[in-house]
Amino acid sequence: MTAPAPQPGIMDIAPYQGGRSTLPGRDDVLKLSSNENPFGPSPKAIEAYARAAQALHRYPSTDHVALRTAIGEVHGLDPDRIICGVGSDEILHLLAQCYAGPGDEVIFTEHGFGIYRIVARAAGAVPVEVPERERVTDVDAILAAATDRTRLVYIANPNNPTGTMIGGNELARLADGLPEGAILVLDGAYAEFVEGYDGGAALIDGRDDVVMTRTFSKLYGLGGLRIGWGYGPKPVIDVLNRVRGPFNLSQAQLDAAEAAVRDRAFAERCLAENRRMRAWLAEALAEMGVPSDTSCANFILARFADVDEAEACDAWLKDAGILVRQVAGYKLPHCLRITVGDEAGCRRVAHAIGQFKDARA
């Protein structure tokens, strides 16, 4: 008997691997591998989640109007142009499902988030990887790779795992230069960590071919609940809502996310601490001979002399009970991505890397 065959491209997908969270025999693990908020979620979000437990027998809202309204009020956006999903990943998948297919091309950059290749393959489209310039998105390279078959261009801004980003003028140049019929997708999972950056919202408001995605997993500390959202032209959002599952988010998810986005005081405290400790950690490692690009996110990409040193440092950190992220899968085998934790966590990982460097001197 012949086994059922999946759609072409599915078996070419390498399953996504999340950051490790445990080490055998250790109960003091410091997890700096998944860019999580070291302070957790807002207490108000936790309270909202607990209250929702009293109504678990009820179906959730299908239109997400309360959460969309809250997001719109906080960010100054039209709620009717917002869609909510199971993490921003679901929005990225929906875009590929709706706008790309066999024979179409989906562009992303060489160090871009791994999910872009996955959603392209899942839709049956051709993934097109373009080079970056010194770990920064290269607009000219993207425009050179674009063809009349290009349907989607995914870029994370700031990018994961590099932490780098491009400015508004470059984003506009990219949007203006893409072929007609292509959609520019701005993955803003880390947009909140950039002071004064709207994630591309202003660019979207003047166009019909740019979409922004955001998440509650990073700044808001709700990675365990999987909540994200997108903002774009009304016709595009209408298309996505036609294939979005009507009950894709539980009421507990919706209530927790609404409370989180409205608690601006908690978010601002988290952002201030991230800025402070991000600068401290980058400087501390640079003084040890471990440089990094200026990060615009809640992690730094530490660069080592070569692959052997990066792997040896990762092993040393594991022995010290510290988990960071190897990024060889992002074509950065000589680097380690390190989440900016709280002050104690940052000092612990810096001390351990200092010990590693001293031991190899």
Beta strands, then each sheet from edge to edge (+ up, - down):
strand 1: 30-31
strand 2: 82-85
strand 3: 105-109
strand 4: 126-130
strand 5: 150-156
strand 6: 183-187
strand 7: 210-215
strand 8: 228-231
strand 9: 299-303
strand 10: 322-323
strand 11: 325-326
strand 12: 335-339
sheet 1: 1+ 10+
sheet 2: 2+ 8- 7+ 6+ 5+ 3+ 4+
sheet 3: 9+ 12- 11+
end
